[in-house]
Amino acid sequence: MSSPSDEQIEGGISNNKLHWTNVGVDAAAVVGSSASDKSESEDEDGEDIVKAHQLTDPLVLVDPNSNGPFHSRSGFVGCVRHFKAQDIPSNILSWIFDLMERNMKVMYEKSQDGWDFEDKKEEMTDRNSRYLIVFTDDSPVAFTHFQFDMDYGRQVLYCYEIQLEEKVRTCGLGKHLMTALELIAEKTSLQFVVLTVFRHNPKARAFFAKIGYIIDSTSPSKKEKQDYFILSKQIVAEKSSEKP
Ligand SMILES: CC(C)(COP(=O)(O)OP(=O)(O)OC[C@H]1O[C@@H](n2cnc3c(N)ncnc32)[C@H](O)[C@@H]1OP(=O)(O)O)[C@@H](O)C(=O)NCCC(=O)NCCS
């Protein structure tokens, strides 16, 4: 796979620091209110979800100093970039699909629904899908796929995927990406970060437990015999004016 160009990963790489790439971005460019940015189900969306859908780059909202510069324990250098699914360069999208398959195919094959990659690709390229992608030097090494969405009447940031190349695992990068999602949720006033994890993925379950995710009230009960949990972390308190 060819590497992304400098333009594709613009934002700067500093020695031994993985950092947000929002420094120097014009805040006025954050909100784009074109009709094409609106959610298909906008009528049912809460007002904070409607606003979140209009963000061009939610990383701009995250103060780069609030999470501190990231120092990888293994010393790699990198930066985090935000993309809407439709703006991801084709070579990076191919890498995303490839990493997804390498990391998750076996897990899905063990699951009740099996591995349907075409269906997965459709979900991953949905018009509301967004990504944070981590680049080291010129190569992508990790991504998280998320959406701003309504979930059982709650306004949430739904994390669909977090996938790291094996070589960059267990050095704090997964936690760094989840923290980024939590900060975005906080800045957009969304109540929860929500995600799904297979019961038969003990490493991911241990990771999410370590960083404060608990079983969500909407997670299937044991009686329902589903092979996944829905986990969540509350980010902001429920608004009293919110509809149930
Ligand atoms: C799961 C995954 C995202 C975790 O990211 P990571 O960068 O390896 O994890 P981190 O280094 O950020 O770990 C954060 C914390 O979780 C803990 N943790 C991570 N993996 C763990 C494990 N398998 N068992 C116990 N604790 C674990 C770490 O010790 C660390 O704790 P600390 O903050 O006290 O040091 C990554 O390993 C991955 O991409 N796995 C393959 C794909 C996958 O399963 N994705 C999840 C799909 S739902």
PDBQT file of the ligand as one rigid body, heavy atoms in Angstrom, charges set to zero:
ROOT
HETATM    1  C1  LIG A 301      -8.074  -3.418  22.360  1.00  0.00    +0.000 C 
HETATM    2  C2  LIG A 301      -7.096  -2.350  21.893  1.00  0.00    +0.000 C 
HETATM    3  C3  LIG A 301      -7.847  -1.235  21.187  1.00  0.00    +0.000 C 
HETATM    4  C4  LIG A 301      -6.413  -1.758  23.155  1.00  0.00    +0.000 C 
HETATM    5  O1  LIG A 301      -5.514  -0.720  22.793  1.00  0.00    +0.000 OA
HETATM    6  P1  LIG A 301      -4.033  -0.678  23.416  1.00  0.00    +0.000 P 
HETATM    7  O2  LIG A 301      -3.331   0.502  22.863  1.00  0.00    +0.000 OA
HETATM    8  O3  LIG A 301      -3.410  -2.001  23.209  1.00  0.00    +0.000 OA
HETATM    9  O4  LIG A 301      -4.323  -0.481  24.961  1.00  0.00    +0.000 OA
HETATM   10  P2  LIG A 301      -3.613   0.609  25.926  1.00  0.00    +0.000 P 
HETATM   11  O5  LIG A 301      -2.161   0.384  25.853  1.00  0.00    +0.000 OA
HETATM   12  O6  LIG A 301      -4.101   1.969  25.593  1.00  0.00    +0.000 OA
HETATM   13  O7  LIG A 301      -4.171   0.165  27.332  1.00  0.00    +0.000 OA
HETATM   14  C5  LIG A 301      -4.911   1.030  28.211  1.00  0.00    +0.000 C 
HETATM   15  C6  LIG A 301      -5.047   0.358  29.544  1.00  0.00    +0.000 C 
HETATM   16  O8  LIG A 301      -5.756  -0.874  29.369  1.00  0.00    +0.000 OA
HETATM   17  C7  LIG A 301      -4.979  -1.956  29.868  1.00  0.00    +0.000 C 
HETATM   18  N1  LIG A 301      -5.109  -3.096  28.946  1.00  0.00    +0.000 N 
HETATM   19  C8  LIG A 301      -4.978  -3.078  27.602  1.00  0.00    +0.000 A 
HETATM   20  N2  LIG A 301      -5.125  -4.330  27.125  1.00  0.00    +0.000 NA
HETATM   21  C9  LIG A 301      -5.320  -5.128  28.211  1.00  0.00    +0.000 A 
HETATM   22  C10 LIG A 301      -5.505  -6.525  28.392  1.00  0.00    +0.000 A 
HETATM   23  N3  LIG A 301      -5.523  -7.368  27.358  1.00  0.00    +0.000 N 
HETATM   24  N4  LIG A 301      -5.676  -7.015  29.660  1.00  0.00    +0.000 NA
HETATM   25  C11 LIG A 301      -5.655  -6.184  30.714  1.00  0.00    +0.000 A 
HETATM   26  N5  LIG A 301      -5.466  -4.836  30.617  1.00  0.00    +0.000 NA
HETATM   27  C12 LIG A 301      -5.305  -4.332  29.377  1.00  0.00    +0.000 A 
HETATM   28  C13 LIG A 301      -3.533  -1.473  29.837  1.00  0.00    +0.000 C 
HETATM   29  O9  LIG A 301      -2.747  -2.138  30.789  1.00  0.00    +0.000 OA
HETATM   30  C14 LIG A 301      -3.684  -0.003  30.124  1.00  0.00    +0.000 C 
HETATM   31  O10 LIG A 301      -3.761   0.199  31.522  1.00  0.00    +0.000 OA
HETATM   32  P3  LIG A 301      -2.892   1.403  32.200  1.00  0.00    +0.000 P 
HETATM   33  O11 LIG A 301      -3.526   2.675  31.669  1.00  0.00    +0.000 OA
HETATM   34  O12 LIG A 301      -3.091   1.207  33.663  1.00  0.00    +0.000 OA
HETATM   35  O13 LIG A 301      -1.490   1.226  31.739  1.00  0.00    +0.000 OA
HETATM   36  C15 LIG A 301      -5.979  -2.905  20.956  1.00  0.00    +0.000 C 
HETATM   37  O14 LIG A 301      -5.259  -3.862  21.658  1.00  0.00    +0.000 OA
HETATM   38  C16 LIG A 301      -6.507  -3.535  19.659  1.00  0.00    +0.000 C 
HETATM   39  O15 LIG A 301      -6.586  -2.844  18.644  1.00  0.00    +0.000 OA
HETATM   40  N6  LIG A 301      -6.836  -4.836  19.697  1.00  0.00    +0.000 N 
HETATM   41  C17 LIG A 301      -7.292  -5.575  18.491  1.00  0.00    +0.000 C 
HETATM   42  C18 LIG A 301      -8.626  -5.094  17.963  1.00  0.00    +0.000 C 
HETATM   43  C19 LIG A 301      -9.744  -5.158  18.984  1.00  0.00    +0.000 C 
HETATM   44  O16 LIG A 301      -9.998  -6.172  19.631  1.00  0.00    +0.000 OA
HETATM   45  N7  LIG A 301     -10.460  -4.021  19.089  1.00  0.00    +0.000 N 
HETATM   46  C20 LIG A 301     -11.608  -3.879  19.978  1.00  0.00    +0.000 C 
HETATM   47  C21 LIG A 301     -12.840  -4.258  19.240  1.00  0.00    +0.000 C 
HETATM   48  S1  LIG A 301     -14.285  -3.990  20.249  1.00  0.00    +0.000 SA
ENDROOT
TORSDOF 0
